[in-house]
Amino acid sequence: MLPRTWKVPQLIFKNWNDGVVVFNVRSGNTHLLNPVTVQILKILTEQPRDVAQIAERLATENDTSVDDELLAELEKALLQLDELGLIEPASQ
């Protein structure tokens, strides 16, 4: 599991009929996101969280449980979001 806590830089969300786009103020990039990615980012806009905390929140919101598959998919998603500049490590 990733040992860090993640946070969201300044992002602007816009809902469209066919999805949600997010504009990264810092980079100037815009991204079309799937619903789960939007959930992850919204969770992190509230406060920095680690992988376990995000997984618990996703499981609660989606009426499921935290298992190895969810954690693996979440870690992969967080790495992709980090590469895109949509999340960053929070100060420890």
C-alpha positions as CSV (number, residue, x, y, z in Angstrom):
1,M,0.0,0.0,0.0
2,L,1.2,3.5,-0.7
3,P,2.5,5.0,2.6
4,R,1.6,8.6,1.8
5,T,-1.3,10.9,2.3
6,W,-2.7,12.6,-0.8
7,K,-4.2,16.0,-1.4
8,V,-5.7,17.8,-4.3
9,P,-4.2,20.9,-5.8
10,Q,-6.5,23.7,-6.9
11,L,-9.0,22.1,-9.3
12,I,-12.2,23.4,-10.8
13,F,-15.0,20.8,-11.5
14,K,-17.6,21.2,-14.2
15,N,-20.5,18.8,-14.7
16,W,-21.6,18.2,-18.2
17,N,-24.4,15.9,-19.6
18,D,-21.8,13.2,-20.5
19,G,-19.4,13.5,-17.6
20,V,-17.3,15.7,-15.4
21,V,-14.3,17.7,-16.5
22,V,-11.7,19.1,-14.1
23,F,-9.5,22.0,-14.8
24,N,-6.1,22.0,-13.0
25,V,-5.4,25.7,-12.2
26,R,-1.7,25.1,-11.7
27,S,-1.0,23.2,-14.9
28,G,-3.8,24.6,-17.1
29,N,-4.8,21.1,-18.2
30,T,-8.4,19.9,-18.4
31,H,-9.4,16.2,-18.0
32,L,-12.6,14.3,-18.6
33,L,-13.1,12.0,-15.7
34,N,-15.1,8.8,-14.9
35,P,-17.4,8.7,-11.9
36,V,-15.1,6.8,-9.6
37,T,-12.2,9.2,-10.3
38,V,-14.5,12.1,-9.5
39,Q,-15.4,10.4,-6.2
40,I,-11.7,10.0,-5.3
41,L,-11.0,13.6,-6.1
42,K,-14.0,14.9,-4.2
43,I,-13.0,12.8,-1.1
44,L,-9.5,14.4,-1.3
45,T,-10.9,17.9,-1.6
46,E,-12.3,17.6,1.9
47,Q,-9.0,16.8,3.5
48,P,-5.8,14.9,2.8
49,R,-6.2,11.1,3.2
50,D,-4.2,8.0,2.8
51,V,-5.1,4.9,0.7
52,A,-6.9,3.1,3.5
53,Q,-9.0,6.2,4.4
54,I,-10.0,6.7,0.7
55,A,-10.8,3.0,0.3
56,E,-13.1,3.1,3.4
57,R,-14.9,6.1,2.2
58,L,-15.4,4.7,-1.3
59,A,-16.6,1.4,0.1
60,T,-19.1,3.2,2.3
61,E,-20.4,5.5,-0.5
62,N,-20.7,2.5,-2.9
63,D,-22.2,0.1,-0.4
64,T,-19.4,-2.4,-0.7
65,S,-16.4,-3.6,1.4
66,V,-12.7,-2.9,1.3
67,D,-10.8,-5.9,-0.2
68,D,-7.5,-6.5,-1.9
69,E,-9.0,-5.8,-5.3
70,L,-10.4,-2.4,-4.3
71,L,-7.0,-1.4,-2.7
72,A,-5.1,-2.5,-5.7
73,E,-7.3,-0.6,-8.1
74,L,-7.3,2.5,-5.9
75,E,-3.5,2.5,-5.7
76,K,-3.3,2.3,-9.5
77,A,-5.8,5.1,-9.8
78,L,-3.9,7.3,-7.3
79,L,-0.6,6.7,-9.2
80,Q,-2.3,7.8,-12.5
81,L,-3.9,10.8,-10.8
82,D,-0.5,11.8,-9.4
83,E,1.1,11.4,-12.9
84,L,-1.6,13.7,-14.3
85,G,-1.0,16.3,-11.6
86,L,-4.5,15.9,-10.2
87,I,-3.3,14.9,-6.8
88,E,0.0,15.3,-4.9
89,P,1.6,14.0,-1.7
90,A,0.4,16.0,1.4
91,S,3.0,17.2,3.9
92,Q,3.7,14.6,6.5
